[in-house]
Amino acid sequence: MIAKKYILLTITYSAFLLISAIAVADHDPATFQADKDQHIANILERIQIDQKDLSCVQAAQDHEALKACRITIKEDRDTLETKVKAQTDDKKAQKGAKNKEKQ
């Protein structure tokens, strides 16, 4: 019974330390600015893809050209989605490494 209390206390204490480390990391101004800049860059890239899509559709003269626009834009969006996912995965891995270092 006493061992269970010590295990519960240890788990609670570890969770508290982990939450504290995450809270400190989330409030880091340099990290925030880097995240914000990356998010802005991703939005601007999406806008460029949409502008390219608009230009392609406006220039299309028949269904085949319109179909080619759809294929190209899908590829561009998939490429961007893969890039953003990789960035997110890298960010999660870096946070995990920082949290391990703090423990």
PERAVEN-V533209 format. One record per helix or strand. SS is the DSSP state (H for helix, E for strand). FROM is the first residue (numbers start at 1). TO is the last residue. If there is no record, write none. Layout:
ss: <SS	SS>
from: <FROM	FROM>
to: <TO	TO>
This chain:
ss: <H	H	H>
from: <2	29	63>
to: <26	59	102>
